[in-house]
Amino acid sequence: MSGDKALPILSLKALNRASLARQMLLSRVRLPSLEAIERLAGLQAQAPNPPYYALWSRLEGFRQEELSRLIQDKKAVRIALMRATLHLVSSRDCFSLRSWVQPALDRSLNGAFGTLLGEVDRQALALEARAEIQEEPLTLRELGKRLGKRWTRSDPEALAAAARNLVPLVQVPPRGLWGVSGQAVHTTAEAWLGPLFSSSMGEEEIILRYLYAFGPASVKDIQAWSGLTRLNETVGKLRAKLISFRDERDVELFDLPDAPRPDPETHAPPRFLGEFDNLLLSYADRSRLIGEEDRARVFTRNGIVRSTILVDGFVSGTWKITRDKSTAVLSIEPFQSLSGEARSELTLEGERLLGFAAADASKLDIVFESHSEE
């Protein structure tokens, strides 16, 4: 908390509009996809398609082939980073971010597989994994089996998870390409990208990048996004470059002086966010985006973050597209009753979404499900 009561207070709606502005969700922008990925400090990528939806909802005229080409040309990569989860980032950012979040990856490994790994020498494991996977790209299952030949008393899944967390592994195409199926096959970032990319960003610059994409934010928000702890000291060193606010709970928030903080009454058009969208995963306090009563409808017990709709800037329901050979149906399930205007705006945006995601379908339809009273 801040002891300085003179700090300006930002309302929940002011924080909402600031986040939407940083995330290019108040209005689409005309920006190259690679530049957008860097501006957003990476995209969540546990599944292949969500990064495409993320860019479509933010960029004017985005097409799937733009991102597929970046992945094929090795300008963007899929790699475990923040919160030990899979992200799509630019190759320029890959090594800097990976080096910074390595302590979080180590902690995640200890929590999930520490007991199963037992007395395995992790340095030796990392060296062995590098040798295996640089010789031939492998799935984690295949890598675990090969490592299990040396560490016969250890669980192969735990060995593969250790390799993923200890060694920067990238998923290689066709994984991650739109409309192309394929297993998640890995090699090392160094083998895939070559020696041209080196770590250049330090911790302070990365935190500034976070604030540019998600601010105003608290230290706890930065830690929730990154998976790291004890960032108070680093943020303290940045105070001279930042300005401070308080939220309605008296938590101190930090921001870049010239970053956009729109009027709270700025119109927020409806938006469709894909699964695991970073907007919902990058704050400790998510109240600026979703009500507490709706969180369980979006964040499931088995770790899925559902695709959501934004109405007036806030999460107001979920969506999904179902396909058969010739038909694509967009089903929208609002959490509360929608006004006629909101339904009309969502329908127009939904038609654009279907045109993007299911252009090959001969019949397109939009269905509003009865809103849930859970």
C-alpha positions as CSV (number, residue, x, y, z in Angstrom):
1,M,0.0,0.0,0.0
2,S,1.0,3.6,-0.5
3,G,1.4,5.8,2.5
4,D,1.0,8.9,0.3
5,K,-2.7,9.8,0.4
6,A,-2.0,12.5,-2.2
7,L,-1.7,10.0,-5.0
8,P,-4.5,10.2,-7.5
9,I,-7.1,7.5,-7.3
10,L,-8.0,5.5,-10.5
11,S,-11.4,4.0,-10.5
12,L,-12.1,0.4,-11.7
13,K,-13.5,1.7,-15.0
14,A,-10.4,4.0,-15.4
15,L,-8.2,1.0,-15.0
16,N,-10.3,-1.0,-17.4
17,R,-10.0,1.6,-20.1
18,A,-6.3,2.0,-19.6
19,S,-5.8,-1.8,-19.9
20,L,-7.9,-1.9,-23.1
21,A,-6.0,1.0,-24.6
22,R,-2.6,-0.7,-24.0
23,Q,-4.0,-3.9,-25.4
24,M,-5.3,-2.3,-28.5
25,L,-8.8,-3.3,-27.6
26,L,-10.5,0.1,-27.6
27,S,-9.9,0.3,-31.4
28,R,-8.0,-1.9,-33.7
29,V,-4.6,-0.5,-34.9
30,R,-2.7,-0.9,-38.1
31,L,0.5,-2.5,-37.0
32,P,2.8,-5.3,-38.3
33,S,2.1,-8.5,-36.4
34,L,5.6,-8.9,-35.1
35,E,5.6,-5.3,-33.7
36,A,2.3,-6.0,-32.0
37,I,3.6,-9.2,-30.4
38,E,6.5,-7.3,-28.9
39,R,4.2,-4.4,-27.8
40,L,2.0,-6.9,-26.0
41,A,5.1,-8.5,-24.3
42,G,4.1,-11.8,-26.0
43,L,0.9,-13.8,-26.4
44,Q,-0.3,-16.7,-24.4
45,A,-0.1,-19.9,-26.6
46,Q,-1.1,-23.0,-24.7
47,A,-3.2,-23.9,-27.8
48,P,-2.3,-23.2,-31.4
49,N,-5.1,-20.9,-32.4
50,P,-5.5,-18.4,-29.5
51,P,-2.6,-16.1,-30.7
52,Y,-4.4,-15.7,-34.0
53,Y,-7.6,-14.6,-32.3
54,A,-5.5,-12.3,-30.0
55,L,-4.0,-10.5,-33.0
56,W,-7.3,-10.5,-35.0
57,S,-9.1,-8.7,-32.1
58,R,-6.4,-6.1,-31.9
59,L,-5.1,-5.4,-35.4
60,E,-6.7,-3.9,-38.4
61,G,-6.8,-6.3,-41.4
62,F,-4.9,-9.1,-39.7
63,R,-4.8,-12.4,-41.6
64,Q,-3.7,-15.8,-40.4
65,E,-0.9,-16.2,-42.9
66,E,0.9,-13.2,-41.4
67,L,1.5,-15.0,-38.1
68,S,2.0,-18.4,-39.7
69,R,4.8,-16.8,-41.9
70,L,6.5,-15.3,-38.8
71,I,6.6,-18.7,-37.2
72,Q,7.9,-20.4,-40.3
73,D,10.5,-17.7,-40.9
74,K,11.7,-18.1,-37.3
75,K,10.8,-14.5,-36.4
76,A,8.4,-15.6,-33.7
77,V,8.6,-18.7,-31.5
78,R,6.5,-20.7,-29.0
79,I,8.4,-21.3,-25.8
80,A,7.7,-21.7,-22.0
81,L,8.1,-18.3,-20.4
82,M,6.0,-16.3,-18.0
83,R,4.3,-18.4,-15.3
84,A,6.0,-21.4,-16.8
85,T,3.4,-21.5,-19.5
86,L,3.7,-21.5,-23.3
87,H,3.9,-18.1,-25.0
88,L,4.4,-16.8,-28.5
89,V,7.1,-14.1,-28.6
90,S,9.4,-12.5,-31.1
91,S,12.7,-14.2,-31.6
92,R,14.3,-10.9,-30.5
93,D,12.7,-11.2,-27.1
94,C,13.0,-14.9,-26.6
95,F,16.3,-15.3,-24.8
96,S,15.9,-12.2,-22.7
97,L,12.5,-13.2,-21.4
98,R,13.5,-16.8,-20.9
99,S,16.6,-15.9,-18.9
100,W,14.6,-13.5,-16.7
101,V,11.8,-16.0,-15.8
102,Q,14.2,-19.0,-15.3
103,P,13.8,-18.8,-11.5
104,A,10.0,-19.2,-11.9
105,L,10.5,-22.2,-14.2
106,D,12.8,-23.8,-11.6
107,R,10.2,-23.2,-8.8
108,S,7.4,-24.6,-11.0
109,L,9.5,-27.7,-11.7
110,N,10.2,-28.3,-8.0
111,G,6.5,-27.9,-7.2
112,A,5.1,-30.2,-9.8
113,F,7.8,-32.8,-10.3
114,G,10.4,-32.4,-7.5
115,T,9.6,-35.6,-5.7
116,L,9.4,-37.6,-9.0
117,L,12.8,-36.3,-10.0
118,G,14.4,-37.4,-6.7
119,E,18.2,-37.2,-6.8
120,V,18.5,-36.7,-10.6
121,D,21.5,-34.4,-11.4
122,R,19.7,-31.6,-13.2
123,Q,22.7,-30.1,-14.8
124,A,23.5,-33.6,-16.3
125,L,19.9,-33.9,-17.3
126,A,19.9,-30.6,-19.1
127,L,23.1,-31.5,-21.0
128,E,21.7,-34.9,-22.0
129,A,18.4,-33.3,-23.1
130,R,20.2,-30.8,-25.2
131,A,22.2,-33.5,-26.9
132,E,19.2,-35.6,-27.7
133,I,16.9,-32.8,-28.9
134,Q,19.5,-30.9,-31.0
135,E,20.3,-34.1,-32.9
136,E,16.6,-34.5,-33.7
137,P,13.5,-32.5,-32.8
138,L,11.3,-34.6,-30.5
139,T,8.0,-34.6,-28.7
140,L,8.3,-34.3,-24.9
141,R,7.0,-37.9,-24.7
142,E,9.8,-39.1,-27.0
143,L,12.4,-37.0,-25.1
144,G,11.2,-38.5,-21.8
145,K,11.6,-42.0,-23.1
146,R,15.1,-41.3,-24.2
147,L,16.1,-39.7,-21.0
148,G,14.5,-42.6,-19.1
149,K,17.1,-44.9,-20.6
150,R,19.7,-43.2,-18.4
151,W,17.6,-42.3,-15.4
152,T,15.8,-45.6,-15.2
153,R,14.3,-45.0,-11.7
154,S,12.7,-41.7,-12.7
155,D,9.3,-41.0,-14.3
156,P,9.8,-40.2,-18.0
157,E,7.1,-37.5,-17.8
158,A,9.0,-35.8,-15.0
159,L,12.3,-36.0,-16.9
160,A,10.7,-34.4,-20.0
161,A,9.1,-31.7,-17.8
162,A,12.5,-31.0,-16.3
163,A,14.1,-30.7,-19.7
164,R,11.4,-28.2,-20.8
165,N,12.0,-26.1,-17.7
166,L,15.8,-26.3,-17.6
167,V,16.5,-25.9,-21.3
168,P,14.9,-23.3,-23.6
169,L,12.8,-25.5,-25.9
170,V,10.8,-24.1,-28.8
171,Q,8.0,-25.8,-30.6
172,V,8.8,-26.1,-34.3
173,P,6.4,-25.9,-37.2
174,P,3.9,-27.1,-38.3
175,R,2.8,-26.8,-34.7
176,G,1.3,-23.4,-34.2
177,L,0.4,-22.8,-37.9
178,W,-3.2,-21.9,-38.6
179,G,-5.2,-24.8,-40.1
180,V,-2.3,-27.3,-39.9
181,S,-2.4,-30.1,-37.4
182,G,0.8,-31.5,-35.9
183,Q,2.3,-32.7,-32.7
184,A,4.3,-30.4,-30.4
185,V,7.8,-31.2,-31.5
186,H,10.7,-29.4,-29.8
187,T,14.3,-28.4,-30.3
188,T,16.5,-25.9,-28.4
189,A,16.0,-22.2,-29.0
190,E,19.7,-21.9,-29.9
191,A,19.5,-24.7,-32.5
192,W,16.4,-23.2,-34.0
193,L,17.3,-19.5,-34.0
194,G,21.1,-19.7,-34.4
195,P,23.7,-17.4,-32.8
196,L,22.1,-14.1,-34.1
197,F,19.8,-13.7,-31.2
198,S,21.2,-12.9,-27.8
199,S,19.9,-11.7,-24.5
200,S,19.8,-7.9,-24.4
201,M,17.0,-6.8,-22.1
202,G,17.5,-6.5,-18.4
203,E,14.9,-6.8,-15.6
204,E,14.1,-3.1,-15.5
205,E,13.5,-2.9,-19.2
206,I,11.2,-5.9,-19.1
207,I,9.2,-4.4,-16.3
208,L,8.8,-1.2,-18.3
209,R,7.7,-3.3,-21.3
210,Y,5.1,-5.0,-19.0
211,L,3.7,-1.6,-17.9
212,Y,3.6,-0.4,-21.5
213,A,1.4,-3.4,-22.3
214,F,-0.7,-3.7,-19.0
215,G,-0.2,-0.7,-16.8
216,P,-1.1,0.9,-14.5
217,A,-0.2,-2.0,-12.3
218,S,1.0,-3.0,-8.8
219,V,4.1,-5.0,-8.0
220,K,1.8,-8.0,-7.3
221,D,0.4,-7.6,-10.8
222,I,3.9,-7.7,-12.3
223,Q,4.7,-10.7,-10.2
224,A,1.5,-12.5,-11.2
225,W,2.3,-11.9,-14.9
226,S,5.8,-13.1,-14.7
227,G,5.6,-15.8,-12.1
228,L,8.5,-14.2,-10.3
229,T,8.6,-12.9,-6.7
230,R,10.4,-10.2,-4.8
231,L,10.2,-7.5,-7.5
232,N,9.7,-4.6,-5.0
233,E,13.3,-3.7,-5.1
234,T,13.5,-3.5,-8.9
235,V,10.3,-1.5,-9.1
236,G,11.7,0.8,-6.4
237,K,14.7,1.5,-8.6
238,L,12.4,2.5,-11.4
239,R,10.4,5.1,-9.4
240,A,12.2,8.0,-10.9
241,K,11.0,6.9,-14.4
242,L,7.4,6.1,-13.3
243,I,4.3,7.8,-11.9
244,S,2.1,6.4,-9.2
245,F,-1.6,6.1,-8.5
246,R,-3.8,4.3,-6.0
247,D,-6.7,2.1,-6.9
248,E,-10.0,2.1,-4.9
249,R,-8.5,-0.5,-2.5
250,D,-5.6,1.8,-1.7
251,V,-3.0,-0.3,-3.6
252,E,-0.2,1.6,-5.2
253,L,-0.1,1.3,-9.0
254,F,2.9,2.2,-11.2
255,D,2.8,3.5,-14.8
256,L,4.8,5.1,-17.5
257,P,4.2,8.9,-17.6
258,D,3.2,9.1,-21.2
259,A,1.2,5.9,-21.5
260,P,-2.5,6.2,-22.5
261,R,-5.0,6.5,-19.7
262,P,-8.3,7.3,-21.4
263,D,-11.3,8.9,-19.9
264,P,-13.3,6.2,-18.0
265,E,-16.4,6.9,-20.1
266,T,-14.5,6.2,-23.4
267,H,-16.7,3.8,-25.5
268,A,-15.4,0.2,-25.4
269,P,-16.7,-1.8,-28.4
270,P,-17.5,-5.5,-27.9
271,R,-14.5,-7.8,-28.4
272,F,-14.1,-11.6,-28.7
273,L,-11.0,-12.9,-26.8
274,G,-9.6,-16.4,-27.4
275,E,-8.7,-19.0,-24.8
276,F,-6.0,-18.0,-22.4
277,D,-5.9,-14.4,-23.5
278,N,-3.1,-12.6,-21.7
279,L,-5.4,-9.7,-20.8
280,L,-7.0,-12.0,-18.2
281,L,-3.8,-13.7,-17.0
282,S,-1.5,-10.7,-16.3
283,Y,-2.9,-9.2,-13.1
284,A,-3.0,-10.4,-9.5
285,D,-6.2,-8.3,-9.2
286,R,-8.4,-9.0,-12.2
287,S,-11.4,-6.9,-11.0
288,R,-10.6,-4.3,-13.7
289,L,-11.7,-6.9,-16.2
290,I,-13.9,-9.5,-14.6
291,G,-16.3,-9.7,-11.7
292,E,-15.5,-12.2,-8.9
293,E,-18.9,-13.9,-9.4
294,D,-17.9,-14.7,-13.1
295,R,-14.4,-16.0,-12.6
296,A,-15.4,-19.6,-12.1
297,R,-17.2,-19.5,-15.4
298,V,-14.0,-18.5,-17.2
299,F,-11.2,-20.1,-15.2
300,T,-12.0,-23.8,-14.9
301,R,-10.8,-26.2,-12.3
302,N,-8.7,-28.1,-14.9
303,G,-6.7,-25.0,-15.9
304,I,-8.6,-23.9,-19.0
305,V,-9.3,-20.2,-19.5
306,R,-12.3,-20.0,-21.8
307,S,-12.8,-17.8,-24.7
308,T,-14.7,-14.6,-23.6
309,I,-16.7,-11.7,-24.8
310,L,-16.1,-8.1,-23.6
311,V,-19.1,-5.9,-23.3
312,D,-18.4,-2.3,-22.2
313,G,-14.8,-3.5,-21.5
314,F,-15.6,-6.2,-19.0
315,V,-15.9,-10.0,-19.4
316,S,-19.6,-10.6,-19.9
317,G,-19.8,-14.2,-21.3
318,T,-18.1,-16.9,-23.3
319,W,-18.1,-18.0,-26.9
320,K,-17.2,-21.0,-29.1
321,I,-17.3,-21.9,-32.8
322,T,-18.5,-25.3,-33.8
323,R,-17.9,-26.7,-37.3
324,D,-19.1,-29.4,-39.6
325,K,-18.1,-29.9,-43.2
326,S,-20.1,-26.8,-44.5
327,T,-21.4,-24.9,-41.5
328,A,-19.8,-22.8,-38.8
329,V,-21.9,-21.7,-35.8
330,L,-20.7,-19.1,-33.3
331,S,-22.4,-19.7,-29.9
332,I,-22.4,-16.8,-27.5
333,E,-23.3,-17.4,-23.8
334,P,-23.7,-14.2,-21.9
335,F,-23.5,-14.1,-18.1
336,Q,-26.3,-11.6,-17.8
337,S,-29.1,-10.4,-20.0
338,L,-27.8,-8.1,-22.8
339,S,-29.3,-4.9,-24.1
340,G,-30.6,-4.8,-27.6
341,E,-27.7,-2.5,-28.6
342,A,-25.1,-4.9,-27.0
343,R,-26.6,-7.9,-28.9
344,S,-26.5,-5.9,-32.2
345,E,-22.9,-4.9,-31.7
346,L,-21.9,-8.4,-30.7
347,T,-23.6,-9.8,-33.7
348,L,-21.7,-7.5,-36.1
349,E,-18.4,-8.3,-34.4
350,G,-19.4,-12.0,-34.4
351,E,-20.0,-11.9,-38.2
352,R,-16.5,-10.5,-38.6
353,L,-15.1,-13.3,-36.4
354,L,-16.8,-16.0,-38.4
355,G,-15.5,-14.4,-41.6
356,F,-12.0,-14.6,-40.1
357,A,-12.1,-18.1,-38.5
358,A,-14.4,-19.9,-40.9
359,A,-14.1,-18.3,-44.3
360,D,-14.3,-21.7,-46.0
361,A,-17.7,-22.5,-44.5
362,S,-20.7,-22.2,-46.9
363,K,-23.1,-21.4,-44.0
364,L,-22.4,-19.1,-41.0
365,D,-24.7,-18.7,-38.0
366,I,-24.7,-16.9,-34.7
367,V,-26.6,-18.3,-31.7
368,F,-27.1,-16.5,-28.3
369,E,-27.5,-19.1,-25.6
370,S,-29.6,-18.5,-22.6
371,H,-27.5,-16.6,-20.1
372,S,-26.3,-18.7,-17.2
373,E,-27.7,-18.1,-13.7
374,E,-24.9,-20.2,-11.9
